[in-house]
Amino acid sequence: MAWTWFHRLASPPHIYRVAGRLMPWLAWPAAVLIVAGLIGGLVLAPPDYQQGDGYRIIYVHAPSAWMSLLVYTTMAVAAAIGLIWRMKVAHAVAASCAPIGASFTFAALVTGSLWGAPMWGTYWQWDPRLTSELILLLLYLGYMGLRSAFDDLQRADRASAVLAIVGVVNVPIIHYSVIWWNSLHQAPSVMRLGKPTMPPSMLFPLLMMLVGFTLFFGALLLVRLRGEVLSRERTASWIREALRP
């Protein structure tokens, strides 16, 4: 049964239909959670006793940083599945992840710099967390550039998959960099062993943003995946049936 389900995921027509059905179920809850999280974080939450209102950028920065890691991990896992089992749909998932992950990573770097200017006195430091996050953005860009360098789609899938898998070693480095090295970046305050250090009035909006961004990624991934499948299968006979009103 499990293998049957797994192999059905390798079917482009099946994935195209399932993605279309699931997308609204992710998009609408994502919108509600993000709006509620922004109101809770930017309006209702009290100022921080040290950072004042400047800390509120965390409600965009932290979810963006979290998504930059989650999306890359998803991309690397999909690339590995495509490389090992030669599943075209898995490569399509990996290809769909890359621009989304690059956007989240760029947002994390920009918001982190805006946060760092008043807190550290500079927009940029070659801090372990910042540097490894910048490397992550370069990995995303390298993955997309490598794919576009090949005219043969199968060669592009294989080469970019190897890069994605090798690059995943940077994910735990980013996560643990503030623990392993002397870093300007603050230590984890939510995803840590023991209880979070943030009060509930600040924590709940942040958790809503984290879940909302995750669902938003899922919805974006399904939209891009449908487009990727259409591009790859544009000569297949099932396409006409799928696009019929």
LINBEL-V55680 format. One record per residue. N is the residue number from 0. SS is DSSP state (@ for helix, = for strand, . for the rest). PSI is psi in radians with two decimals (none if undefined). Layout:
n=[N & N]
ss=[SS & SS]
psi=[PSI & PSI]
This chain:
n=[0 & 1 & 2 & 3 & 4 & 5 & 6 & 7 & 8 & 9 & 10 & 11 & 12 & 13 & 14 & 15 & 16 & 17 & 18 & 19 & 20 & 21 & 22 & 23 & 24 & 25 & 26 & 27 & 28 & 29 & 30 & 31 & 32 & 33 & 34 & 35 & 36 & 37 & 38 & 39 & 40 & 41 & 42 & 43 & 44 & 45 & 46 & 47 & 48 & 49 & 50 & 51 & 52 & 53 & 54 & 55 & 56 & 57 & 58 & 59 & 60 & 61 & 62 & 63 & 64 & 65 & 66 & 67 & 68 & 69 & 70 & 71 & 72 & 73 & 74 & 75 & 76 & 77 & 78 & 79 & 80 & 81 & 82 & 83 & 84 & 85 & 86 & 87 & 88 & 89 & 90 & 91 & 92 & 93 & 94 & 95 & 96 & 97 & 98 & 99 & 100 & 101 & 102 & 103 & 104 & 105 & 106 & 107 & 108 & 109 & 110 & 111 & 112 & 113 & 114 & 115 & 116 & 117 & 118 & 119 & 120 & 121 & 122 & 123 & 124 & 125 & 126 & 127 & 128 & 129 & 130 & 131 & 132 & 133 & 134 & 135 & 136 & 137 & 138 & 139 & 140 & 141 & 142 & 143 & 144 & 145 & 146 & 147 & 148 & 149 & 150 & 151 & 152 & 153 & 154 & 155 & 156 & 157 & 158 & 159 & 160 & 161 & 162 & 163 & 164 & 165 & 166 & 167 & 168 & 169 & 170 & 171 & 172 & 173 & 174 & 175 & 176 & 177 & 178 & 179 & 180 & 181 & 182 & 183 & 184 & 185 & 186 & 187 & 188 & 189 & 190 & 191 & 192 & 193 & 194 & 195 & 196 & 197 & 198 & 199 & 200 & 201 & 202 & 203 & 204 & 205 & 206 & 207 & 208 & 209 & 210 & 211 & 212 & 213 & 214 & 215 & 216 & 217 & 218 & 219 & 220 & 221 & 222 & 223 & 224 & 225 & 226 & 227 & 228 & 229 & 230 & 231 & 232 & 233 & 234 & 235 & 236 & 237 & 238 & 239 & 240 & 241 & 242 & 243 & 244]
ss=[. & @ & @ & @ & @ & @ & @ & @ & . & . & . & @ & @ & @ & @ & @ & @ & @ & @ & @ & @ & @ & @ & @ & @ & @ & @ & @ & @ & @ & @ & @ & @ & @ & @ & @ & @ & @ & @ & @ & @ & @ & @ & @ & . & . & . & = & . & . & . & = & @ & @ & @ & @ & @ & @ & @ & @ & @ & @ & @ & @ & @ & @ & @ & @ & @ & @ & @ & @ & @ & @ & @ & @ & @ & @ & @ & @ & @ & @ & @ & @ & @ & . & . & @ & @ & @ & @ & @ & @ & @ & @ & @ & @ & @ & @ & @ & @ & @ & @ & @ & @ & @ & @ & @ & @ & @ & @ & @ & @ & @ & @ & @ & @ & @ & @ & @ & . & . & . & . & . & . & . & @ & @ & @ & @ & @ & @ & @ & @ & @ & @ & @ & @ & @ & @ & @ & @ & @ & @ & @ & @ & @ & . & . & . & . & @ & @ & @ & @ & @ & @ & @ & @ & @ & @ & @ & @ & @ & @ & @ & . & @ & @ & @ & @ & @ & @ & @ & @ & @ & @ & @ & @ & . & . & . & . & . & . & . & . & . & . & . & . & . & . & . & . & . & . & . & @ & @ & @ & @ & @ & @ & @ & @ & @ & @ & @ & @ & @ & @ & @ & @ & @ & @ & @ & @ & @ & @ & @ & @ & @ & @ & @ & @ & @ & @ & @ & @ & @ & . & . & . & . & . & @ & @ & @ & @ & @ & @ & . & .]
psi=[-0.79 & -0.72 & -0.60 & -0.79 & -0.72 & -0.77 & -0.48 & -0.54 & -0.31 & -0.08 & 2.01 & -0.77 & -0.69 & -0.82 & -0.69 & -0.77 & -0.79 & -0.73 & -0.70 & -0.63 & -0.64 & -0.51 & -0.85 & -0.54 & -0.31 & -0.67 & -0.80 & -0.83 & -0.61 & -0.78 & -0.77 & -0.80 & -0.69 & -0.75 & -0.79 & -0.70 & -0.69 & -0.74 & -0.79 & -0.69 & -0.69 & -0.36 & -0.89 & -0.59 & 2.51 & 2.80 & 2.66 & 2.52 & -0.33 & -0.79 & -0.11 & -2.46 & -0.20 & -0.41 & -0.30 & -0.31 & -0.28 & -0.46 & -0.23 & -0.69 & -0.88 & -0.81 & -0.64 & -0.76 & -0.74 & -0.78 & -0.57 & -0.64 & -0.75 & -0.75 & -0.72 & -0.71 & -0.75 & -0.77 & -0.77 & -0.71 & -0.78 & -0.71 & -0.71 & -0.74 & -0.77 & -0.64 & -0.70 & -0.85 & 0.04 & 0.83 & 2.01 & -0.64 & -0.64 & -0.74 & -0.62 & -0.67 & -0.82 & -0.78 & -0.60 & -0.51 & -0.61 & -0.93 & -0.52 & -0.84 & -0.68 & -0.66 & -0.77 & -0.71 & -0.74 & -0.75 & -0.70 & -0.71 & -0.74 & -0.85 & -0.59 & -0.67 & -0.73 & -0.60 & -0.68 & -0.52 & -0.91 & -0.44 & -0.66 & -0.20 & 0.17 & 2.63 & -0.43 & 2.41 & 2.54 & 1.02 & 2.58 & -0.76 & -0.79 & -0.74 & -0.77 & -0.55 & -0.67 & -0.70 & -0.64 & -0.75 & -0.72 & -0.61 & -0.75 & -0.85 & -0.68 & -0.70 & -0.83 & -0.67 & -0.69 & -0.70 & -0.76 & -0.22 & -0.23 & 2.35 & -0.52 & 2.06 & -0.66 & -0.72 & -0.67 & -0.73 & -0.82 & -0.82 & -0.79 & -0.54 & -0.73 & -0.76 & -0.76 & -0.73 & -0.76 & -0.71 & -0.28 & -0.28 & -0.39 & -0.35 & -0.94 & -0.48 & -0.76 & -0.82 & -0.74 & 0.07 & -0.61 & -0.24 & -0.71 & -0.58 & 2.84 & 1.91 & 2.50 & -0.52 & 2.42 & 2.68 & 2.84 & 2.37 & -0.20 & -1.02 & 1.45 & 2.81 & 2.43 & -2.95 & 2.51 & 2.62 & -0.14 & 2.50 & 2.70 & -0.62 & -0.45 & -0.57 & -0.77 & -0.78 & -0.63 & -0.73 & -0.67 & -0.67 & -0.69 & -0.83 & -0.72 & -0.76 & -0.65 & -0.78 & -0.65 & -0.74 & -0.77 & -0.75 & -0.79 & -0.71 & -0.75 & -0.69 & -0.84 & -0.61 & -0.73 & -0.72 & -0.70 & -0.72 & -0.76 & -0.72 & -0.72 & -0.56 & 0.42 & -0.36 & -0.02 & 2.62 & -0.49 & -0.30 & -0.76 & -0.69 & -0.70 & -0.59 & -0.02 & 2.30 & none]
